[in-house]
Amino acid sequence: MPEPSGGTRAHVPGAASPALSRGPGAPPVSRVVFAAAHVVADTVPGGPAALDWDATLAFRRHLWAHGLGVAEAMDTAQRGMGLEWAGAAELIRRSAAEAKATGGRIACGVGTDQLPAPLGRADADAADAPGGSAAAARLTRITRAYEEQLELVEDGGAQAILMASRALAATARGPEDYEHVYGALLRQAARPVILHWLGPMFDPALEGYWGSGDLEEATDTFLEIIAGHPGKIDGVKVSLLDAEREAALRLRLPEGVRCYTGDDFHYPELIEGDGAAHSDALLGVFDPLAPLAADAVRMLDDGDRAAFRAALDPTVPLARHLFQHPTRYYKTGVVLLAWLAGHQRHFTMAGGLQSARSLPHLARAYELADGIGMFPDPELAEHRMKQLLALHGVDQ
């Protein structure tokens, strides 16, 4: 295996985890658990992402078979990083139909990415007319874009996840603009939605979301929007990689509103809970970890918290490696692991994102995944990893 310094080290592949031999299982009942799913893309240079629909939908069936819900067309699916709105819309249609046919749980991302690339904050200020009429017009276009996507998701029978919007982050002048846009969407939603707070470590364009760069002020606005629309919000997905802040936030949520952790660093303790509250889960890292994660959460169903932690804690080093800075490139490791596990026939990604991580990073991801028995066919994973190393000139 290649070292970052240029040397190599030996790695002896291990065996598959016993959790894999237990096979599919029923959905956990003590927690609601979604895996944000990746897409299988055949790269077309200079063109939009061309998805391998058979492999993409087969992977969703894999997640459902293990009892997990599918969070569709989210950040993990390269939304806004190779997968544009036309492709995301077709993905939502096909996955929602598949969920309806198989009985799988699905929630789909609703955003504004059909709009042109948003103006930067300074550009938006400069382009605005006296009285703020240009900003008001942009807010109207943002709301309508959200509405178009919300209609598509709900018409397909899926639950909506209101994702953070780059356009709104670039346009909003304060908390009141977020309250205006989200209020309009929540009033018309046909069923309770999930609100998604994606931190700037996942997308730098979302800095200052909810109208403030101060997280305390942003949290207050977030909670005011939730409190102002009772019965309209199933839960909130928090992706800030701050376990203490998430634990404090979930205690302030109205009764009946779930906190879906999006913290790919601290998920075992957040899902387990602290006696006062716990988090449900909507995690990108549960894409590669699906069989192990589902098996662990069912241990919570049996009341065995120690077994849950013993099963899930060893997965954290892999998660921390995949999501290391720059965090937004975690998808590269997720797709690598799907290829090594046999879920797809190649390691290519929309927008060429397979090149976003170094070879030593990918090699370490393989080692950590192999160390927790994540590959159902360790020999296939070894063979494919050797192919990747050889392609990069690492002799075996």
C-alpha positions, 0 to 999 in steps of 0.5 A: 500500500502506498504511503503519503511519503512515497514509500509502501507498506504491507497489508494482509486482507481480512475476512468479512464481518459476521454482520454481513452473513446475517443478511438483510433485516427488518427496519430498526424500530428504536431509531429512524435511519436513512442512508444518503445514497450515492449514484453510479455514474458513467462519466461523459467528459464535458457533458452532464452526468450519465447515470447507470440506472440499473446499478444506481437503483440496485444499490437503493434496493440493497439499502432497503433490504438491510432495513434502512431508508434512502435519502435520495438526491442529496449531497452524497449523490453529488447534488451540485457537484456533478449531478445537476437538476435534470439528472437529480429530477430523473433520479427522484422519479425513478427512486420514488417509483422503486420505493413505491414498488418495493415498500422502501422508505424514501425521502428526497432532496428539494433545493434550488439548483435549477437556477443559474449559479447564484451571485456572490454576496457582494455581487448581489448587493451591487446588483440590487436596486434601491428599495431592495426590489431586485433582492425581492425578485430573486427571493421569489425565484428561489421560492418558486424553484423550491416549489417546483422541486417540492411538487416533483417529490411529493407527486412521486409519493416521497417525503421532502427534505428541504435542503440548504440553498446556495442561491438563498445563502447568496441572496438573503440579507438576514433571518427574515428572508429565510423565514419568508422563503421557508415559511412559504414552503412549509405552509404548502407542504402536503406532509411533514418535511425534514429541514436540512442544515448543511454546514460550510465544511460540506459546502463553503457556499452555505457559510452564514446560513439562516442569516448569521455567521454566529451559530447561536444566532443561526440556531435561534432563527432555525428554531423560530422557523420550526416553532412557527410551523407546528405539524409541518416538520418531521425532523431536522438533519443537522450536518455541522460535525459538532456533537455538543451543539447537536445535543443541545439543539435536540433538547430545544426542538418542539415535541415530536420533531426528530433530530436526524444526525448528519454528524459523520464523526460522532454518530454512535454517541448521538444515535445512542443518546445521553439519557435525555434525548437521542438522534435518529440518523440521516448519514452519508457514511451509512451508504458504505456502512449499511449492513453494519449500521443496520445490524448495530441499530437493531441491537438498540431495539433489543436494549443492548446499548453496549453491543450497539457501541461495540458494533458501531464504534469501530467504524468511526476511524473509517468515517473520520478518514472519509470525511477529513478536510476538505470534507465535501470530497467524502463522496470519492471514498464512498464510491470507491468502497461501493466499487470494492464491495461489488456494487458497481463495475467501475470507479468513475464519478460524475464530474471526474470526482474520482480524482478528488482524493489522493491514492494514499487516501484511497488506499487507507480507506480500503485498509480501514474498511477491510479492517472492520470486515466491510467487504462481502467478498474480500478477494474481490475487494483485494483484486480491485484495489490491486488494479487501482494501485497498478493503474497508478504505478504501484507494483504488487 
